[in-house]
Amino acid sequence: MTDGPIKRSITIAGHRTSLSLEEEFWTALKALAIAQGKSTAELIAAVDETRGDRNLSSAVRVFILGRLSNH
């Protein structure tokens, strides 16, 4: 476990961006992507399409919490 967010770069819709999430969120995101038969980048891209004005890191955290609370 780390003390703070881990920053990773990904490509969404042909452009590079970075995303900062705590290790636990990266782990949960990877598990959700596997469960949906998608890559992590594909799942993040899907969140990006529906995030509205929320920043991407926050949108991904909220997405993960929503998915995990439905199980």
C-alpha positions in Angstrom: 0.0 0.0 0.0 1.2 3.5 -0.9 0.8 6.7 1.0 -0.8 8.6 -1.8 -2.2 8.5 -5.3 -0.2 6.7 -8.1 -0.1 8.6 -11.3 -0.3 6.6 -14.6 -0.5 7.8 -18.2 -3.2 6.3 -20.5 -4.4 7.0 -24.0 -8.1 7.9 -24.4 -9.6 8.7 -27.8 -6.2 9.0 -29.3 -4.7 11.4 -26.8 -2.5 10.8 -23.7 -3.7 11.9 -20.3 -2.7 11.0 -16.8 -4.8 9.7 -14.0 -4.0 9.7 -10.3 -5.6 7.0 -8.1 -4.7 5.3 -4.9 -3.4 1.8 -5.2 -6.6 0.3 -3.9 -8.6 2.1 -6.7 -6.2 0.9 -9.4 -6.6 -2.7 -8.1 -10.4 -2.4 -8.1 -10.4 -0.8 -11.5 -8.4 -3.6 -12.9 -10.7 -6.2 -11.4 -13.8 -4.5 -12.8 -12.2 -4.3 -16.2 -11.4 -8.0 -16.2 -14.9 -8.8 -15.0 -16.3 -6.8 -18.0 -13.9 -8.3 -20.5 -12.3 -4.9 -21.1 -8.8 -3.4 -20.8 -8.3 -0.9 -18.0 -7.9 1.8 -20.6 -11.2 0.9 -22.3 -13.0 1.1 -19.0 -11.5 4.4 -18.2 -12.5 5.7 -21.6 -16.1 4.6 -20.9 -16.0 6.6 -17.7 -14.5 9.5 -19.5 -17.4 9.6 -22.0 -20.0 10.0 -19.2 -18.1 12.0 -16.5 -19.6 15.5 -17.3 -17.6 18.3 -15.5 -16.0 16.0 -12.9 -12.3 15.5 -13.3 -11.3 12.1 -14.6 -9.7 10.8 -11.4 -12.8 11.7 -9.3 -15.1 10.2 -12.0 -13.2 6.9 -11.9 -13.3 6.8 -8.1 -17.1 7.4 -8.1 -17.6 4.8 -10.8 -15.7 2.2 -8.8 -17.6 3.0 -5.6 -20.9 2.7 -7.5 -20.0 -0.6 -9.1 -18.7 -2.1 -5.8 -21.8 -0.9 -3.8 -24.0 -2.7 -6.3 -22.5 -6.1 -5.6 
